[in-house]
Amino acid sequence: MVKQNLIFCLLFSSLGGLCKILATVVLIIPDDREKSGVPVAIFTKIGAVTLNLILQAMTSAFFTLAPMFGPVSLYTPTSISSILLCNMFILWVVLRREAFTKDMRVATYVCVLAVIVLPVVGPAVQDDQDVGALLFRPLAMIWSIFLVAVFTASTTYMLTKDLRNVQDPIVAEVCLFAVGVFSSTLMPTIARAMMIVDGIPQYVLISIYIFVQPILGYEAMLESVAVPSRGRFVPMCSAGTVLLNAITGIILWGDWDVTKSHVAYICTLLLIFEGVYLISDYDFFAGHIAQKREKKRKLIGQTKEETGFFIA
């Protein structure tokens, strides 16, 4: 049984986020050079893949340790904010690969500041929890089955299809989104549970955790070459992961009962969602606005034909 420690939880979460971005970047660099017509030596490619695997192993280690020391609902937003901050700094400041506007930069800082507040207002640590009693409640079982089913279906599709050469890149994005987000929800819960239980259940959880790691490594490698816009993909995955882990913390781990301030906790999560939305290059309301403009344009044309006058 690992003694809960929020400092270790937040530290390992932040380091894991940094290693995750670095693992993707080492594959992006040679891939970008090759796409621009610059020849890339085979030894460079092998070195990039090797470094990617080392960084992925470090990411897995940090992300395994973090939820052992604190609530999954705190570990996840912290790791996500670390990912967003490192993603912006490396892709914009270091590589100059993608442009980050003032709104995107401010939104990233908002996410980081919200995470700093989260341990103060969010769930407290819980020692000596009864995993069996928690996970075998009806609602907890339904939620667990849902998480496992979506992860299994999306992983099967990822392993059986060539996502690098699909006709519609959105298909690859949706599949990798599901694998990444649902695995980022399941793995912290498994890591936390396997340090609480003992005997056969512990061995089963450890086996599942080890078995899934190569699959997640393959997903990370695909993500670096099959996703056209990381400016949209990374924030969307971040928002999905924060949301699912918050729900998982409430349903499976009883976080709601030990949350210091429910209103402040919800508002802090909403700040993170708002920040993620501003960082993303996806506009949820663009389609609705375009439809309203099209209707107004048709109405103006119809009014002109019938009356000879425009309407404002």
Steps between C-alpha positions, in 0.01 A plus 500: 500500500650834388452794736318785327712810428366788288845645429621178341171465313531847344875466432472166319196625308695802372810299405284246319340775292843633398626155397182431303546811285872432452421144390279634222735781400797267433288329233350820361840654417626232254149454360472872422843501337407204283168656395682820400727303267810487721647147506513341845761234571379161621718534812321827583163327473616210717641743755173697505293185555738381774483835678122497460478161670724615788291814554179298479635264766578802720152639434341171600713485815405853610133452411498171691649653812292820503152349567648279771570810708178698444150513349468428127287814472803709608764302315326534165451880483858548618642270233275660237614852590860383485435354155335821376776723637780281362317459169478878460857569612664233283290533183484881508813628677750224423398347166296789355279230348158640593383852581345566841292817513464720807167330580663157485789608721273662760273193493798275575599718796138490624511118498826499694368748758178300536703187573696688768168578672356150450675328795368775729132465400484149353487148646720415797716188522328180615694221668381145572221491242311174440536446124253211494228700671563797271517320165214255552234765546250490208581844361874440535470168315303659214754780468791253506341285229443809285865608530634153422261448205590827325871448559485143367300595188721797409821307567382211280428744216840667545685168484309363200499813278780705347413837649787671320334443162128533567291702254355724769756624758214569742452122535859465620458795737180361654651153546823630655297743712295212643806283565695783660222647715349174626841347570593818691190438710542127554875485567508737803210312657672166442831635635327631811300182554793262458682668789200463732393140435718193552512136396352381168311828423828690527678260263214529249508879507879509464478261202235717331703814563815349348309353204345835407827701505629388155158582353520852639853532364375407154217753533747775591714418195194505272386829652824671394456408132124448445357812668500803264445769764644464848363846572154342505578141600703562818250743660202280409670197657585710803139610551368146454753357743428758770125446467510118508743490791290747700194280443702188582626656822144576608340169393778254583711661769252710699684829437182704537477412870849634575498805270584810703278738302259357243421833335866602478595153370241518220599857411868403486423210265292737285798738484713214370236413237479865392877519473514180296226630270689825436822310428330274248462611139153341493195726523192323639272785394633563150241276334210659687618854416545406134147357488354821648687712248381282212137525618530877529652523152213297352244708690652823368492366145139383535389834647666693221323292235156540666513867606797655329645599839781362718464410867772577749 
